């Protein structure tokens, strides 16, 4: 079943941000990647609260303590307080990576044009399993035991819930015409979605 997504709110465009690549949520702030910085804003006020000078080219994730950020062909583990990069591992798609999520001690990484999601070991980068989609993967998130990913292909974008074992699509929400999803993160009753393209916005979309 495919239904139309409901946009609850739009944040931005943020000053100096040309595009939003990855999105994460630490329970208080929404983090987003903007190329040469990793930024955070308050989802209530919409005000920017932090900005770290860190390469941030694709997906962003949070494990409850640390941030993970795709930077070209590697994934950085970051202390959000100091902004220090603590370690790096190779990204599974070698620079063609898109979304990033943390779940149950592992990272899940979107492989954009191959239409795949890789589960990897966060210490070594070793690929543990690969799920196949039938659409370009632009964002990945886990929430309440559910795996969701964003797609953007042929001027259409969807947020899909998929079976983490088989990759089968279990639920789908189509974004309204002219709106797209680059990064994806679940937070409470909503998804935070990077706007895609050069619009520098993050949208909150109702989860149900």
C-alpha positions in Angstrom: 0.0 0.0 0.0 1.3 3.4 -1.0 -0.1 6.6 0.6 0.8 10.3 0.4 3.2 11.6 3.0 2.1 14.4 5.2 4.6 17.2 5.7 4.3 18.6 9.2 7.0 21.3 9.1 9.8 22.7 7.0 13.1 23.9 8.6 15.4 26.2 6.7 16.8 27.0 4.3 19.8 27.3 6.7 22.3 30.1 6.2 25.3 29.0 4.2 23.8 25.5 3.5 23.4 24.6 -0.1 22.2 21.1 0.3 21.3 18.6 3.1 23.0 15.2 2.7 22.5 13.2 5.9 20.1 13.6 8.9 20.2 12.2 12.4 18.5 12.8 15.8 20.0 12.5 19.2 16.8 12.8 21.2 17.2 16.6 21.6 18.7 18.0 18.4 18.4 17.1 14.7 21.9 16.8 13.1 22.4 17.3 9.3 25.3 17.0 7.0 26.0 19.9 4.6 29.2 19.0 2.8 31.9 20.7 4.9 30.0 20.9 8.2 27.9 18.8 10.5 25.2 21.0 11.9 22.5 20.6 14.6 19.2 22.5 15.2 16.5 22.5 17.8 13.3 20.9 16.3 11.1 23.1 18.4 12.5 26.5 17.6 14.2 25.6 14.3 17.3 27.5 15.5 20.8 26.2 14.7 22.6 25.1 17.9 25.9 23.5 16.8 28.1 23.5 13.8 31.2 21.2 13.5 33.8 21.6 10.9 33.8 18.0 9.6 33.6 16.6 6.1 29.9 15.5 5.8 29.0 14.3 2.3 26.2 11.7 2.9 24.5 9.8 5.7 24.6 10.7 9.4 23.8 8.4 12.4 23.8 8.4 16.2 24.4 5.4 18.5 23.3 7.0 21.7 26.7 8.5 22.4 28.6 9.1 19.2 27.8 10.4 15.8 28.8 8.6 12.6 29.3 10.5 9.4 29.9 9.5 5.8 32.8 11.5 4.3 33.5 10.4 0.7 34.7 6.8 0.9 35.0 6.6 4.7 32.8 6.7 7.8 33.9 8.8 10.7 33.1 8.2 14.4 32.7 11.6 16.1 32.5 12.8 19.6 29.6 15.3 19.4 30.8 17.3 22.4 34.3 18.1 21.1 33.8 17.5 17.4 36.8 15.2 17.4 37.0 12.3 14.9 37.7 9.3 17.1 38.1 6.7 14.3 37.3 5.9 10.7 36.3 2.8 8.7 35.9 2.3 5.0 32.5 2.9 3.6 31.1 -0.2 1.8 30.2 1.5 -1.4 33.6 3.3 -1.7 32.1 6.8 -2.0 28.8 5.9 -3.6 27.2 5.6 -0.1 24.1 7.5 0.8 22.1 6.9 4.0 23.4 5.8 7.4 21.7 4.4 10.5 22.6 2.7 13.8 20.7 -0.3 15.1 21.5 -3.1 17.5 25.2 -2.5 17.5 25.7 -2.2 13.7 25.6 0.4 11.0 23.3 0.3 8.0 24.5 2.1 4.9 22.7 3.0 1.7 24.4 2.2 -1.6 22.7 4.8 -3.8 22.8 3.6 -7.4 23.2 -0.1 -6.7 19.8 0.2 -4.8 21.2 -1.6 -1.8 21.4 -1.4 2.0 24.5 -2.9 3.7 24.7 -3.9 7.3 28.3 -3.4 8.5 30.5 -3.9 11.5 31.1 -0.4 13.0 34.6 -1.3 14.2 35.9 -2.8 10.9 33.5 -1.8 8.1 33.0 -5.5 7.2 29.8 -6.1 5.3 27.5 -8.5 7.3 24.5 -8.6 5.0 23.1 -6.8 2.0 19.5 -6.0 1.2 18.4 -5.3 -2.4 15.9 -2.6 -3.2 14.3 -1.7 -6.6 14.8 2.0 -6.2 17.8 4.3 -5.6 18.5 4.4 -1.8 18.9 8.0 -0.5 18.4 7.6 3.3 18.2 4.8 5.9 16.8 4.8 9.4 15.7 2.3 12.1 13.0 3.0 14.6 11.1 0.7 17.0 12.5 -2.4 15.3 11.5 -1.2 11.8 13.9 -0.5 8.9 12.9 2.4 6.7 14.7 3.9 3.7 14.1 6.8 1.4 14.1 6.7 -2.4 14.5 9.3 -5.1 14.3 8.3 -8.7 12.6 9.7 -11.8 11.4 12.8 -10.0 9.6 10.7 -7.4 10.5 10.2 -3.8 9.1 7.7 -1.2 9.7 6.7 2.4 9.5 2.9 2.6 9.4 0.4 5.4 11.2 -2.9 4.4 11.7 -6.3 5.8 15.2 -6.3 7.3 15.7 -9.9 6.3 14.3 -9.9 2.7 14.1 -6.3 1.7 10.4 -6.7 0.8 8.5 -3.4 0.9 6.0 -3.5 3.7 4.7 0.1 3.7 5.4 3.2 1.6 4.6 6.9 1.7 5.0 8.9 -1.5 6.3 12.5 -1.1 4.1 15.2 -2.5 5.0 16.3 -6.1 8.1 18.4 -6.2 9.4 17.3 -2.8 12.2 14.8 -2.3 14.2 13.0 0.4 18.0 12.9 0.6 18.7 12.0 4.3 16.2 10.2 6.5 15.9 9.8 10.3 13.1 8.7 12.5 12.4 10.8 15.6 9.3 10.1 17.7 6.1 10.4 15.7 7.9 11.8 12.6 10.7 11.4 10.1 13.2 14.2 9.5 14.1 14.3 5.8 16.8 16.2 4.0 15.1 18.1 1.2 17.4 16.9 -1.6 18.8 19.1 -4.3 20.1 22.6 -3.6 17.3 23.8 -1.3 19.1 23.5 2.1 16.0 22.4 4.0 14.9 19.6 6.4 11.3 18.5 6.4 9.4 16.8 9.2 7.0 14.1 7.8 4.3 12.3 9.8 5.3 8.7 10.4 1.7 7.3 10.2 
